[in-house]
Amino acid sequence: MPAPYLLTTESWLPVRDLDTNSPRDVGIQEALVRAHRLVLPVLRSEDVPVLRLLAAVYDAAAAPRDTAEWDAAWTAETLDTDAVTAYLDRWADRFDLFHPTHPVLQSAALTEYARGPEALHPGSLGGDSAAWFNPALNDSLPPYPADEAARLLLHLLTYDVAGIKRAAPGDPATKANKVYGSKLAPVAAATHFHLSGRTLKDTLLLNLPPTPRAPGDTPVWERDTPPAPMRDRTPAGRLDLLTWPSRRIRLHATDAGTVDAVAHHDGDRMTDTWRQTSRLDPMTAWSTHKGADQPTPFQFLDLHDWTQPWRAALLLDSTREHSAVIQHVTAAAQRGTLDPGLTLHGVLSTTVHTNRHQSTVSDIPVAPMHLGTAAQLADPAAHEHPATMARYAAAIGRNLRQHAVKITGRPSAQVAPRMILTDLDTAWNQAVDLHSHAPEQARAMWREAVHEAAERCIEAFPLRPLEAAQLRTVYRTNPDPQPRTAKPRALRPAGRRTAGAGQRGPTTTVHEVFGGRYTLSQLSKHPDCVVSYPTLRKRVEEGWDVAEAATTPGSRGSRGGAQQ
């Protein structure tokens, strides 16, 4: 029988201690009690679940419930350490990694351990080819120490892939010892977004807008251990969603306190994942399209799945892209609670799947992005300017691709991957820093950097001299850098075939897009179109811009996959 391993007091969370200026591991209690002297760097995919767990514990224990409480917490030297300590003392046994009846973040109903330690290895999410990139998976892995097993448990609960799972004993949905249609966890199905503060205390408060606990809303450790069978249900509130048991997992511990086997099955399935997550989880980012009945995860990657450093600034203009955290911090800045000189850094993360079934992960990029200062957020006009600069880069990139297709006559699928603006990270950070005191100069500097990136694309692409000269002449035309408060321009149909005598069926609209003229049926087969014909048609009928309807993924990593 292993000894208890309490996540509240054992050292397992990686932080940087400002008193010693060195990295060290701490337990949950020290992390929250000394949050004002610790920093939690979020630089890797495994750091995101750690932040979310600490946010859930603090939210349950002592998070502010209204604006006045939040302002007081922000100006206080520490978090409410008495409330945190009392809460963790009350629920201490529920944070035991190896508890016989309530193992933390696990299901005690599981007693059969069919998989070895490799089930916890992040590389296992890469599918059959994972061993090519993670040689350790070629051999039998040794048992994991308890601290590493705890971190890997969080990672698996957060990012486990969808698809077919081994059925848990007694699951009525079992077919041939399997269950089908498992869903992604809320974070893996969305885009994670948080603001990074100067200390862990600041980070937690910046990312938890004050709100009362909803009736019946509890984190997973305050409830009975989840039953073994999969179930469908709706989250009761923010705490329920932040600790959502998307999988039934139980770690098998040796007498030495290491983990040598794992029970791993499907867990709770959320109905309408995107709608519920966007409603309850402040640490997510979303886009809203005209006529759409729900938001879609905010996109910040280009066609190569590389991060675009300016994309987070679009969240500052809430007419289309939006984040509850940005809205919360903007309000705090406008109240004067935040120091005007406070620099804000956003961190975006998403899960990139390699197929429409979302059964294999290729990458989980984590990207820090500079957003300016609290003073800029407090000024309604100033905080829109970085969003305008971001839209300028997007418009130039779009123009570059579309005009290159028209001029060269080459397929868009050939041109688009070669006409992506890159190497703009430093220029973006410099422009945002400069914008706080010299906005016109900052915008001019950013435009120049964007143009230089466009020139690099033109120079690297095999163009005839006349084609290159023509592209340089037209790609800056009508970049449309205006804020989204203006009504978006929809593409007009280029023509309409009318059903006349001897013809049957409805009229067919032809659209000018991607340098050609296409019906929606033809457009759905275009290489640049990433959704199926039914999705494309539905979006256009709802009023979407045709190009956006064709190029906005319906579900990350899929072509025409169903939305979560």
C-alpha positions in Angstrom: 0.0 0.0 0.0 1.6 3.3 -1.0 1.9 6.2 1.4 -0.4 9.2 0.7 0.9 11.7 -1.8 -0.9 15.0 -1.1 -0.8 17.4 -4.0 -1.4 20.2 -1.4 1.9 19.7 0.4 4.2 17.5 -1.8 6.6 19.4 -4.1 5.5 18.8 -7.6 4.5 22.1 -9.2 7.4 23.9 -11.1 7.7 27.6 -10.2 10.3 30.3 -10.0 10.9 31.6 -6.5 11.6 35.4 -6.5 13.2 35.2 -3.1 15.9 32.8 -4.3 15.7 33.7 -8.0 15.7 30.1 -8.9 13.3 27.3 -10.0 11.9 24.9 -7.5 8.9 22.6 -7.0 6.1 23.4 -4.6 2.8 22.0 -3.5 -0.6 23.7 -4.1 -0.8 25.2 -0.6 2.6 26.9 -0.9 1.9 28.0 -4.4 -1.2 29.9 -3.3 0.0 31.1 0.1 3.2 32.5 -1.4 1.7 33.4 -4.8 3.0 36.9 -4.4 6.6 35.7 -4.4 6.3 33.0 -7.0 6.1 33.0 -10.8 4.5 30.3 -12.9 6.1 30.4 -16.3 3.7 29.0 -19.0 6.1 28.1 -21.8 5.1 24.5 -22.6 1.8 22.6 -23.1 2.3 20.9 -19.7 2.3 24.3 -18.0 -1.2 25.2 -19.1 -3.0 22.5 -17.1 -1.0 23.5 -14.0 -2.2 27.1 -14.2 -5.8 25.9 -14.7 -5.6 23.6 -11.7 -4.2 26.4 -9.5 -6.9 28.8 -10.8 -9.6 26.2 -10.0 -8.3 25.6 -6.4 -8.0 29.4 -5.7 -11.5 30.0 -7.3 -13.0 27.4 -5.0 -11.2 28.5 -1.9 -11.1 32.3 -1.9 -11.5 34.0 -5.3 -13.4 37.3 -5.3 -17.1 37.2 -6.1 -17.7 40.8 -7.1 -15.7 43.8 -8.4 -15.1 45.3 -4.9 -13.6 42.1 -3.6 -11.5 41.7 -6.7 -10.1 45.3 -6.4 -9.3 44.6 -2.8 -7.6 41.3 -3.6 -5.5 43.0 -6.3 -4.2 45.7 -4.0 -3.6 43.3 -1.1 0.0 42.1 -0.6 -1.0 38.4 -0.7 -4.0 36.2 -1.6 -6.4 35.4 1.2 -4.1 32.9 2.8 -6.4 32.1 5.8 -9.2 31.2 3.4 -6.9 29.2 1.2 -5.4 27.3 4.2 -8.8 26.5 5.7 -10.1 25.2 2.4 -7.1 23.0 1.7 -7.2 21.6 5.3 -10.9 20.8 4.8 -10.4 18.9 1.6 -6.8 17.6 2.2 -7.6 13.9 1.7 -9.3 14.6 -1.6 -6.0 15.8 -3.0 -4.3 12.5 -2.3 -2.9 11.0 -5.6 -3.2 7.5 -4.2 -6.3 7.7 -2.0 -8.2 4.3 -2.0 -11.7 5.9 -2.4 -11.1 9.4 -3.7 -7.8 9.6 -5.7 -7.5 13.2 -6.8 -8.6 13.8 -10.5 -9.3 10.1 -10.9 -12.0 7.5 -10.6 -11.8 5.1 -7.7 -14.4 2.9 -9.4 -11.7 1.6 -11.7 -9.7 -1.4 -10.6 -8.3 -2.9 -13.8 -5.1 -1.4 -15.1 -4.7 -2.4 -18.7 -2.0 0.0 -19.8 1.5 0.7 -18.6 3.3 4.0 -17.9 3.3 4.8 -21.6 -0.3 5.8 -21.3 0.9 8.9 -19.4 3.7 9.8 -21.8 2.7 13.0 -23.8 4.1 11.4 -27.0 1.4 8.7 -26.9 -1.1 11.3 -28.1 0.8 11.2 -31.4 -0.7 7.9 -32.4 1.0 5.0 -34.2 3.9 7.2 -35.4 4.6 8.6 -31.9 7.6 6.3 -31.3 9.4 7.9 -34.3 9.6 11.2 -32.5 9.7 9.8 -28.9 12.2 6.9 -28.8 11.3 6.2 -25.2 8.0 4.7 -26.4 9.9 2.0 -28.3 10.8 0.4 -24.9 9.0 -0.4 -21.7 9.0 2.7 -19.7 10.0 2.5 -16.0 7.5 3.5 -13.4 7.0 7.3 -13.0 7.8 9.0 -9.7 4.7 10.4 -8.1 5.4 14.1 -8.8 6.0 13.4 -12.5 2.9 11.1 -12.7 0.8 13.9 -11.2 1.9 16.4 -13.8 1.4 13.8 -16.6 -2.1 13.0 -15.3 -3.0 16.7 -15.7 -1.6 16.7 -19.2 -3.6 13.5 -20.2 -6.8 14.8 -18.8 -6.4 18.1 -20.7 -5.2 16.9 -24.1 -6.3 13.3 -24.6 -7.5 12.6 -28.1 -11.0 11.8 -29.2 -12.2 8.6 -30.9 -12.4 5.1 -29.7 -11.6 4.2 -26.1 -11.4 0.9 -24.2 -14.7 0.5 -22.4 -14.7 0.8 -18.6 -16.2 -2.2 -16.7 -20.0 -1.9 -16.6 -20.3 0.8 -19.2 -23.7 0.2 -21.0 -22.3 1.9 -24.1 -19.8 -0.9 -24.6 -19.5 -2.5 -28.1 -16.8 -5.2 -28.4 -15.1 -3.9 -25.2 -14.9 -0.4 -26.7 -16.8 2.9 -26.5 -17.1 5.1 -29.6 -17.3 8.9 -30.1 -15.3 10.1 -27.1 -14.9 13.9 -27.1 -12.0 16.2 -26.5 -11.6 17.9 -23.1 -12.9 21.5 -23.1 -9.4 23.0 -23.5 -8.3 20.7 -26.3 -11.5 21.6 -28.1 -11.0 25.3 -27.7 -8.2 27.9 -27.7 -6.7 28.5 -24.3 -5.8 32.2 -23.6 -4.6 33.8 -20.4 -2.7 36.9 -19.3 0.7 36.4 -17.7 1.2 38.6 -14.5 4.4 39.6 -12.7 3.7 37.0 -10.0 1.5 34.0 -9.7 -0.9 36.1 -7.5 -1.3 38.6 -10.4 -1.7 35.9 -13.0 -4.5 34.2 -11.0 -6.4 37.4 -10.4 -6.0 38.6 -14.0 -7.6 35.4 -15.3 -10.4 35.0 -12.9 -13.1 37.6 -13.4 -15.1 38.0 -10.2 -18.3 35.9 -10.2 -20.4 34.2 -7.5 -20.3 30.4 -7.4 -23.2 29.0 -9.3 -25.7 26.8 -7.4 -24.4 23.2 -7.5 -21.1 24.2 -9.0 -18.2 22.3 -7.4 -14.8 21.2 -8.5 -14.3 17.5 -9.0 -12.6 16.9 -5.6 -15.7 18.2 -3.8 -17.9 15.5 -5.4 -18.0 11.8 -5.1 -15.5 10.0 -7.2 -16.8 9.7 -10.8 -18.4 6.4 -11.7 -16.6 4.1 -14.2 -19.1 4.4 -17.1 -19.0 7.3 -19.6 -21.8 9.8 -19.2 -23.3 12.9 -21.0 -24.0 15.9 -18.9 -23.8 19.7 -18.8 -21.4 21.6 -16.6 -22.9 23.3 -13.5 -20.6 26.3 -13.6 -17.0 27.5 -13.9 -15.5 25.2 -11.3 -17.1 22.2 -12.8 -15.8 23.1 -16.2 -12.2 23.9 -15.0 -11.9 20.5 -13.4 -14.0 18.6 -16.0 -13.4 14.8 -15.8 -13.1 14.2 -19.5 -11.5 10.8 -18.9 -11.8 8.1 -16.3 -8.2 7.5 -15.2 -6.7 5.7 -12.2 -3.0 5.4 -11.4 -1.7 2.2 -10.0 0.9 2.8 -7.4 3.7 0.5 -6.3 4.6 0.2 -2.6 7.5 2.6 -3.3 5.0 5.3 -4.4 5.7 5.1 -8.1 3.2 4.6 -10.9 3.6 1.5 -13.0 0.2 1.0 -14.6 -2.8 3.1 -15.6 -6.6 2.5 -16.1 -7.7 4.8 -19.0 -11.2 5.1 -20.3 -13.7 7.7 -21.6 -15.2 10.1 -19.1 -17.8 12.8 -19.0 -19.0 14.1 -22.4 -20.2 17.6 -22.6 -23.1 18.6 -24.8 -22.4 21.6 -27.0 -18.8 21.9 -25.9 -18.0 25.2 -27.6 -21.1 27.0 -26.3 -20.6 25.8 -22.8 -16.8 26.5 -22.7 -17.1 30.0 -24.2 -19.8 30.7 -21.6 -18.1 29.4 -18.5 -14.3 29.3 -19.1 -12.7 32.8 -19.0 -9.3 31.4 -20.1 -10.4 30.8 -23.7 -10.6 33.0 -26.8 -13.3 33.0 -29.5 -14.4 34.4 -32.8 -18.0 35.2 -33.6 -19.2 35.2 -37.2 -22.3 37.0 -38.5 -25.3 34.7 -38.4 -23.5 31.9 -36.6 -25.4 30.3 -33.7 -22.2 29.9 -31.6 -18.6 31.1 -31.4 -15.7 29.2 -32.8 -12.2 28.9 -31.3 -10.0 31.8 -32.0 -7.3 31.0 -34.6 -3.8 32.3 -34.2 -1.8 29.9 -36.4 -1.1 30.3 -40.1 -1.3 27.6 -42.8 1.9 26.0 -41.6 0.6 26.0 -38.0 3.2 28.7 -37.1 2.1 31.3 -34.6 1.3 34.8 -35.8 2.5 37.2 -33.1 0.0 40.0 -33.8 -3.1 37.8 -33.7 -3.8 38.2 -29.9 -4.3 41.9 -30.4 -7.5 41.2 -32.3 -9.0 40.2 -28.9 -8.7 43.9 -27.9 -11.5 44.8 -30.3 -14.5 42.8 -29.1 -16.8 43.3 -32.2 -15.8 39.9 -33.5 -13.0 38.2 -31.6 -13.4 38.2 -27.8 -12.1 36.9 -24.5 -13.7 37.2 -21.1 -10.2 37.8 -19.6 -9.6 40.8 -21.9 -13.0 42.2 -21.0 -12.4 41.7 -17.3 -8.9 43.3 -17.4 -10.1 46.2 -19.5 -12.8 47.0 -17.0 -10.2 46.8 -14.2 -7.9 49.2 -16.1 -10.7 51.6 -16.7 -11.6 51.6 -13.0 -8.0 52.6 -12.3 -7.3 49.5 -10.3 -4.4 48.4 -12.4 -1.2 50.3 -12.6 -1.3 52.2 -15.9 2.3 51.0 -16.6 1.5 47.4 -16.2 2.6 45.5 -19.3 0.2 42.8 -20.5 1.4 39.6 -22.1 -1.1 37.2 -23.5 -0.4 33.5 -23.9 -2.3 31.5 -26.5 -2.4 27.8 -26.8 -4.2 25.3 -29.1 -4.2 21.7 -29.9 -3.4 20.7 -33.5 -4.8 17.4 -34.7 -3.8 15.6 -37.8 -7.1 14.2 -38.8 -10.8 15.0 -38.8 -11.5 12.5 -36.0 -9.1 14.4 -33.7 -7.6 11.1 -32.7 -3.9 12.1 -33.2 -2.1 15.2 -31.9 0.7 16.7 -34.0 1.5 19.7 -31.8 0.3 21.8 -28.9 1.9 25.3 -29.5 2.1 27.8 -26.7 2.7 31.3 -27.8 3.3 34.5 -25.7 2.1 37.7 -27.4 2.6 41.3 -26.4 -0.6 43.3 -25.8 0.6 46.7 -24.5 -0.1 48.4 -21.2 -3.1 48.8 -18.8 -3.1 52.5 -19.7 -3.8 51.6 -23.3 -6.6 49.2 -22.3 -8.1 52.0 -20.2 -8.3 54.3 -23.2 -11.2 53.1 -25.4 -9.6 54.5 -28.5 -6.0 53.5 -27.8 -6.8 49.8 -27.1 -8.3 49.4 -30.6 -5.1 50.6 -32.4 -3.1 47.3 -31.8 -6.1 45.4 -33.2 -6.1 47.7 -36.2 -2.4 47.0 -36.7 -3.1 43.3 -36.5 -5.9 43.5 -39.1 -3.5 45.4 -41.4 -1.0 42.5 -41.4 -3.9 40.1 -42.0 -5.2 42.2 -44.9 -1.8 42.6 -46.5 -1.2 38.8 -46.3 -4.6 38.1 -47.8 -4.0 40.6 -50.7 -0.6 39.2 -51.3 -2.0 35.7 -51.8 -5.0 36.6 -53.8 -3.1 38.9 -56.2 -0.3 36.4 -56.6 -2.9 33.8 -57.8 -4.4 36.2 -60.2 -1.1 37.4 -61.7 0.6 34.0 -62.0 -2.4 31.9 -62.8 -1.1 29.3 -60.4 -3.4 27.3 -58.1 -4.1 28.9 -54.8 -2.9 25.8 -53.0 0.5 26.3 -54.6 0.7 30.0 -53.8 -0.8 30.4 -50.4 1.8 28.4 -48.3 4.5 30.5 -50.0 2.9 33.9 -49.3 2.7 33.9 -45.5 4.1 36.8 -43.5 6.8 35.5 -41.1 9.6 36.8 -38.8 7.5 39.6 -37.4 7.8 38.8 -33.7 10.4 41.4 -32.8 8.8 44.0 -35.0 5.4 43.5 -33.3 6.8 43.8 -29.8 8.7 46.9 -30.7 5.6 48.5 -32.3 3.4 47.7 -29.3 6.0 49.2 -26.9 6.3 52.3 -29.1 2.6 52.7 -29.5 2.1 53.7 -25.8 3.8 57.0 -26.4 4.2 57.4 -30.2 1.2 55.8 -31.8 1.6 57.2 -35.3 5.3 56.3 -35.4 4.4 52.8 -34.1 1.9 52.2 -36.8 4.3 53.4 -39.5 7.0 51.2 -38.2 4.6 48.2 -38.2 3.4 48.9 -41.7 7.0 49.0 -42.9 7.8 45.7 -41.2 4.8 44.1 -42.8 5.8 45.4 -46.2 9.3 44.0 -45.7 7.9 40.6 -44.8 5.7 40.8 -48.0 8.8 41.6 -50.0 10.6 38.6 -48.7 7.7 36.4 -49.9 7.8 38.0 -53.3 11.6 37.6 -53.6 11.4 33.9 -52.5 8.6 33.0 -54.9 9.5 32.0 -58.5 8.0 35.0 -60.3 8.9 36.5 -63.7 10.3 40.1 -63.3 7.1 41.6 -64.8 4.9 39.5 -62.4 6.9 40.5 -59.4 6.7 44.2 -60.4 3.0 43.9 -60.9 2.5 42.2 -57.5 4.5 44.9 -55.8 2.2 47.5 -57.3 -1.1 46.0 -56.2 -0.7 44.0 -53.0 -1.0 47.2 -50.8 -4.2 48.3 -52.5 -7.2 48.5 -50.1 -5.7 46.8 -47.1 -8.8 47.6 -45.1 -7.2 48.3 -41.7 -10.3 49.8 -40.3 -11.7 48.6 -37.0 -14.4 45.9 -37.2 -17.0 48.4 -36.0 -17.5 49.2 -39.6 -19.8 46.7 -41.4 -17.8 44.0 -43.1 -17.9 44.1 -46.9 -19.4 40.9 -48.3 -18.3 39.6 -51.7 -20.9 40.3 -54.3 -21.8 37.4 -56.6 -20.2 37.8 -60.0 -23.2 36.4 -61.9 -26.3 34.4 -61.6 -27.6 31.6 -63.7 -31.3 31.8 -63.9 -33.4 28.7 -64.5 -35.2 29.5 -67.7 -37.3 27.5 -70.2 -36.1 23.9 -70.4 -34.1 24.3 -67.2 -34.9 22.8 -63.8 -33.7 23.5 -60.3 -32.9 26.6 -58.4 -30.7 29.5 -59.6 -27.0 29.1 -58.9 -24.9 31.9 -57.6 -21.3 32.3 -58.8 -18.8 33.9 -56.4 -15.6 35.8 -57.2 -13.1 34.4 -54.8 -9.5 33.0 -54.7 -8.8 34.6 -58.1 -11.7 32.8 -59.9 -15.4 32.4 -60.3 -17.0 29.5 -58.5 -20.4 28.1 -57.4 -20.5 26.9 -53.8 -20.3 23.3 -55.0 -17.1 24.1 -57.0 -15.7 26.2 -54.2 -16.1 23.3 -51.7 -13.6 21.3 -53.8 -11.1 24.2 -54.1 -7.7 23.5 -52.3 -8.2 26.6 -50.1 -11.6 25.5 -48.9 -11.3 23.7 -45.5 -14.9 22.8 -44.9 -17.5 20.6 -46.5 -20.1 21.8 -49.0 -23.0 21.6 -46.4 -21.0 23.7 -43.9 -20.0 26.2 -46.6 -23.5 26.6 -47.9 -25.0 27.0 -44.4 -22.4 29.7 -43.5 -23.1 31.7 -46.7 -26.8 31.5 -46.1 -26.2 32.9 -42.6 -24.4 35.9 -44.1 -20.8 34.9 -43.8 -18.2 36.4 -46.2 -17.6 33.7 -48.8 -13.8 33.7 -48.4 -14.1 33.5 -44.6 -16.8 30.8 -44.8 -14.5 28.7 -47.0 -11.2 29.2 -45.0 -12.4 29.1 -41.4 -12.1 25.5 -40.1 -15.3 23.9 -38.8 -13.3 21.9 -36.3 -9.5 22.2 -35.8 -7.5 19.8 -37.9 -10.4 18.6 -40.0 -11.9 19.2 -43.4 -15.6 19.8 -42.8 -15.6 18.1 -39.4 -18.5 18.6 -37.2 -18.2 21.3 -34.6 -17.8 20.3 -31.0 
